[in-house]
Amino acid sequence: MKKLFLGLLLVLLTLAALAPAQAQCVMCKSQVEAARAERDDYDVAGLNKGIVYMMTVPYILMGAVGFFWYRRTHPKRPTDR
């Protein structure tokens, strides 16, 4: 029961932390649209690279947590040689 509670708490905290990140995407979109209205040759490649960079960090962190969680719950088996 305690593990279930801690797991649900972790999920809720993670979802609460993601709420401000979604608002930033709308702000970026509005800034790009405003810049495009001012200049026709506005290059969004830098913005796109920044978004991809920000997206990779959470996936790397989740992968690391999953890896260490797997290693902790599945101990090494002794080899018979």
C-alpha positions in Angstrom: 0.0 0.0 0.0 2.9 2.3 0.8 4.5 1.7 -2.5 1.3 2.4 -4.3 0.8 5.7 -2.4 4.4 6.8 -3.2 4.0 5.8 -6.9 0.8 7.9 -7.2 2.4 10.8 -5.4 5.4 10.7 -7.8 3.0 10.6 -10.8 1.0 13.6 -9.4 4.2 15.6 -8.7 5.5 14.9 -12.2 2.2 16.0 -13.8 2.2 19.2 -11.7 5.7 20.0 -12.8 4.8 19.6 -16.5 2.0 22.2 -16.4 4.4 25.3 -16.7 6.3 23.6 -19.5 3.1 23.4 -21.7 2.5 27.1 -21.3 6.0 27.9 -22.6 5.2 26.2 -25.9 2.3 28.6 -26.5 4.6 31.5 -25.7 7.2 30.3 -28.2 4.6 29.9 -30.9 3.3 33.4 -30.4 6.8 34.8 -30.5 7.6 33.0 -33.7 4.4 34.2 -35.3 5.1 37.8 -34.3 8.6 37.6 -35.6 7.4 36.2 -38.9 5.0 39.0 -39.3 7.8 41.5 -38.9 10.3 39.7 -41.2 9.6 37.3 -44.0 12.9 35.5 -43.9 12.8 34.6 -40.2 14.7 31.4 -39.6 13.1 29.1 -37.0 15.9 26.5 -37.1 17.4 27.7 -33.9 14.1 27.6 -32.1 13.4 24.1 -33.4 16.8 22.9 -32.2 16.1 24.4 -28.8 12.8 22.6 -28.5 14.3 19.3 -29.5 17.1 19.8 -26.9 14.5 20.6 -24.2 12.6 17.5 -25.2 15.5 15.1 -25.0 16.5 16.0 -21.4 13.3 14.5 -19.8 13.6 11.3 -21.9 17.2 10.8 -20.9 16.3 11.3 -17.2 13.4 8.9 -17.5 15.6 6.4 -19.2 18.2 6.7 -16.4 15.6 6.3 -13.7 14.2 3.2 -15.5 17.6 1.7 -15.9 18.5 2.1 -12.3 15.1 0.9 -11.2 15.5 -2.2 -13.4 19.0 -2.9 -12.0 17.7 -2.5 -8.4 14.7 -4.8 -8.8 16.5 -7.5 -10.9 19.7 -8.5 -9.1 22.5 -10.2 -11.1 22.2 -13.9 -11.4 25.2 -16.0 -10.5 26.9 -17.5 -13.4 27.8 -21.2 -13.4 31.2 -21.6 -15.0 
